[in-house]
Amino acid sequence: MVLIGCGGFMMNILDARPRQILVDTDLDIDDIFALFYLLKQNRSEFDLQAITINANGWSDAGHAVNHLYDILFMMNRDDIPVGVGGEGGISPDGVIMPEVGGYLPIIDQGMSTEGGCRYRQAIPLGLRGRLDINTNYGLRKGFLPKGHRKYIPLKQASAQQVMKDAIASGPITVFLMGTHTNFALFLMTNPHLKRNVEHIYAMGGAIRSTCSKVSDSSQPAVCANIGNLFPQDSNPYAEFNFFGDPFAAYEVLHSGIPVTLVPLDATRTIPVDKNFFQAFERRQDTYEAQYCFQSLKMVHDTWFNDGFHENYCMWDSFMAGVAISKMRNQQNLEEENAFAEMEYMNITVVTSNKPYGVSDGSNPFFNGLPVPKFRLRNNGVHSGHIQMGMRDPFCEAEDKGTCQDGYTEEVTGPEAVRVLVATKAKPSQDFKSSLTKEFYESFLNVLNNPEQSGRFNITTQCPQYKEIVLMPDGDIKSTGKPVVFDMDMSAGDFLSLLYLLKVPREIIELKGIIAGSTGWATAATVDIVYDVLHMMGRDDIPVGLGDAFAHEQTDPTFPAIGDCKYRKAIPHGGGGFLDSDTLYGLSRDLPSSPRRYTAENSMRYGAPRNTDHPEFRQPLAVDVWKSVTKSLDPADKITILSNGPLTNLASIIHLTNSSSMIQDIYVVGGHVGDGNERGNLFTVPCNKFAEFNMFLDPLAAKAVLASGLNITLIPLGMQRRVSSFPRILNKLQIANRTPEASLAHHLLTTLWNLQRKHNRYRHMDLFLGEILGAVTLARNISHLNGTFQLKPLKVLADGDESKIGQIIIDEKRGKPVKILRSINEEAYYEHFAEVLGNERQSAVLGTYGEPQRVNTELHAGFRTSKTTSF
């Protein structure tokens, strides 16, 4: 539609509207920089309409969604809808159901949200990987204000729904800052809405190698690998975003929608050099600039070598700048991009390896199917070998990796797509500036612009806010038996933790917590542990992070990455990681602890350099264990309660002299079935008799049960007997409503309601039975009519998946284990409710916001100290 302006000129009404933008992001740190850059643009020109979270990349869905809500709250943009996850699937014959969550690459997506990590295993789980991204290196909780929006189970908008709503209201431009899974699924299921997408801008891919000149002209140039995966033994061609889902990247590139690509070729020419870093340090005039620089500094300070300024690049933020420049000059086709040199190339994305048409079991699009999924062509470009992981023998050669999955290759012929590609960052036009790239100046100017700036951070949002460490009065001597709690941070583990904190200290003294991440939650969920301890006034209890991988799952040469052979059984979406990492939507209501995970580190612990506050380093499991053993009186020994996979317990047992310090071990898990009673491994239907905690690290379980230590097993059968939501909720309902009893009631009610509403939550009672281990440890179990039986047990740790993790009675080779066989269920429920309702050792704080009033509301027997971090 065209109108004649008052001066006689022609004006297109559509051109007068702000350009609508949809962002799909995995919320890595460079994505955060890009988001702030977009949020700071003049909304009359560019308007960010919606954001979807890619849950198949550098962050995990539960942590990412609440992180994004806090960023948008600070920027006064709670109007922007956020989509994450979804419970849909893809059928074996290729039918894409509604609301597919994007947790898995399309090739591995089945009818649920659990699955393997053939591509994602390239991303480290711990330091400089998903742990640091999920917590933004520990800065997020201590800087960002907390708004009202949060993840709520079954109420959170899915990625596909937000994407569809935004694009249906088009026209719109799409920015892709991670793997392309979400957007590819959208295009495959909504072809009628393609016309509403004006353009796609993507940071991803790697096209040409980067070569350096050598002084001797007779010698060949030194060329770096094309891609950026590490290690590159199997695939030197791929870049992370495209490697995360090569088929999705192919679908997007071949969609027919115009694409502008900013690959590694371009981003390698705009690293965060020293001059830019120093200029950024001097220019932090807004909250968003402060948050970005503090994040960047933590990356710098924890970088694994001295090459940060050469290797850490402005990946997605540079793409955002290139896109904004191109969109701003859309009507002037002759206008050059302000920030990058551009070139049209004919490219495609490699999704499988030659020879095509092989049948080696690696390719689910074709494996055993009479008709390939999505009607792909037999012997076509998608029909070759698909990389199976970072140690796929097919991909490894003596001198160089051979697999090309995710490679953005220049081609000719029918597979070629003409794409506008950024090839190089443009130099600064200000020859007097110390900033050598034009985009450096733009980025700093935009982030420090007082217009559309962040309103406050957490301290200015609440001027009376203070971070105070709470702990029991040191003059009160505990006489209880020393206990270390090894938890995998499932819902049942948090209920067990509340119980342990309530048991009188004359009976048990909780000396330390090991937070494992080989079970139902990711490592960053340790922050919820800190918040619960803070609520209960027990900031004195040390918390150590356990191993990131089950035994023998780490990469042999690069232990930061590894496989997920067992952990793939845990759902990523509803009822799995998404809910555990947000504790089913309730974690945001807990008081915020001054202690939190941080990436702070020191050379004393093997770091390449000291960070600003090495004293705030996050302890590891072994650190906590050694600290606890040193604190014991000479005659004391430690009792261990293990509520998850036995990964960390097995590692502790193998430490020198550790076994001699252990009094008893209580293991919650294992299925010692009678007859045909099945185990609970519902995501691995071929395995009928295993229990999750044994299956998730069978080698560790085998080592622990074979150790000869005093082990009491709380088996699955007994857990099931005390897994009635109505009965335990009834007891809590009539108990005294302490804050911890209220929290337990709220959590249990949430689990029960979810179980009744959606089949993804049918296993919620699995967590309810986990409390039994804590009760068995703390109580004289005969008071609850408990009985035990001694049996020689052995864990099956090798062989077929249908047997792994099963416990068998082996009279010849099994080790004697005491097994809980009976309990008075009614007395058990009454006891749990009575302990949580007791005013003694009750919560010091109730809900978020109370730390400001802590000085006047402390219970007797507690002391405080102020801190700015911990």
Buried (B, 14 or more C-beta within 10 A) or exposed (E): EEEEEEEEEEBEEEEEEBBBBBBBBBBBBBBBBBBBBBBBBEEEEBBBBBBBBBBBBBBBBBBBBBBBBBBBBBBBBEEBBBBBBBBBBBEEEBEBBEBBBBBBBBBBBEEBBBBBBBBBBBBBBBBBBBBBBBBBBBBBBBBBBBBEBBBEBBEBBBBBBBBBBBBEEBBBBBBBBBBBBBBBBBBBBBEEBBEBBBBBBBBBBBBBBBEEEEEEEEEEEEEBBBBBBBBBBBBBBBBBBBBBBBBBBBBBBBBEBBBBBBBBBBBBBBBBBEBBBEBBEEBBBBBBBBBBBBBBBBBBBBBEEEEBBEBBBBBBBBBBBBBBBBBBBEEEEEEEBBBBBBBEBBBBBBBBBEEBEBEEEBBBBBEEBEEBBBEBEEEBBBBBBBBBBBBBEBBBEEEEBBBBBBBBBEBEEEBBBEBBBBBBBBEBEEEEBEBBBBBBBBBBEBBBBEEBBBEBBBBEBBEEBBBBBBBBEEEEEBEBBBBBBBBBBBBBBBBBBBBBBBBBBEBBBBBBBBBBBBBBBBBBBBBBBBBBBBBBBBBBBBBBBBBBBBBBBBBEEBEBBBBBBBBBBBBBBBBBBBBBBBBBBBBBBBBBBBBBBBBBBBEEEEBEEBBEBBEBBBBBBBBBBBBBBEEEEEEBEBBBBBBBBBBBBBBBBEEEEBEEBBBBBBBBBBBBBEEEEBBBBBBBEEBBBBBBBBBBBBBBBBBBBBBEBBBBBBBBBBBBBBBBBEBBBBBBEEBEEBBBBBBBBBBBBBBBBBBEEBEBBEBBBBBBBBBBBBBBBBBEBEEBEBEBEEBBBBBBBEEEBEBBBBBBEBEEEBBEBBBBBBBBBEEBBBBBBBBBBBEEBBBBBBBBBBBBEBEEEBBEEBBBEEBEBB
